[in-house]
Amino acid sequence: MSDRATDIQQIINATHLYARGLDLFRPQEALSAYTDDAYWDATAVGLERFEGAAEILGFFEADAASMAEQFHIVTNHVIEFDGPDDAHGTNYVFAEGKTKSGASIRAVALNEDVYRRTGDTWKISGRAISPLTAPEMEGFDA
């Protein structure tokens, strides 16, 4: 594989690692897809913005504690490179689940990401999530 193809695959893998970590209730695994100084911003879907690894991990832990079941399908990646170690892109996410209190959640959203190479792999250094359809988040208390 060419170097650029490897870069693209590593970026896509980071987005999938994040989703798998959430879905298997492994907050540290989800966080491992992010740089230490990353942001995660879901204000457009009615959640909050978190800055840095500690805040993001706190949200991922609250999510794991509040959800009974969930899944995230991440697809339609478009990645553009801004330099040898910096890129940005978009992908779609379809998320659905049930909270431990019985509420159903559902969201179809656009992730607008910023990526950065750290060492020999790529990570997400910023994510802004905006709805593509009306999100159903009532009862989600993470």
VENNOR-V645087 format. One record per backbone hydrogen bond with DSSP energy under -1.0 kcal/mol. NH is the residue of the N-H (numbers start at 1). CO is the residue of the C=O. If there is no record, write none. Layout:
[[NH | CO] [NH | CO]]
//
This chain:
[[6 | 2] [7 | 3] [8 | 4] [9 | 5] [10 | 6] [11 | 7] [12 | 8] [13 | 9] [14 | 10] [15 | 11] [16 | 12] [17 | 13] [18 | 14] [19 | 15] [20 | 16] [21 | 17] [22 | 18] [23 | 19] [24 | 20] [25 | 22] [26 | 21] [30 | 26] [31 | 27] [32 | 28] [33 | 30] [34 | 31] [35 | 124] [38 | 35] [40 | 50] [41 | 127] [42 | 48] [45 | 42] [46 | 43] [47 | 42] [50 | 40] [52 | 38] [53 | 36] [56 | 52] [57 | 53] [58 | 54] [59 | 55] [60 | 56] [61 | 57] [62 | 58] [63 | 59] [64 | 60] [65 | 61] [66 | 62] [67 | 63] [68 | 98] [69 | 98] [71 | 96] [73 | 94] [75 | 92] [78 | 90] [80 | 88] [82 | 86] [83 | 86] [87 | 115] [88 | 80] [89 | 113] [90 | 78] [91 | 111] [92 | 75] [93 | 109] [94 | 73] [95 | 107] [96 | 71] [97 | 105] [98 | 69] [99 | 103] [100 | 66] [102 | 99] [105 | 97] [106 | 136] [107 | 95] [109 | 93] [110 | 130] [111 | 91] [112 | 128] [113 | 89] [114 | 126] [115 | 87] [116 | 123] [117 | 85] [118 | 121] [121 | 118] [123 | 116] [124 | 33] [125 | 114] [126 | 114] [127 | 39] [128 | 112] [129 | 41] [130 | 110] [132 | 108] [133 | 108] [136 | 106] [140 | 137]]
//
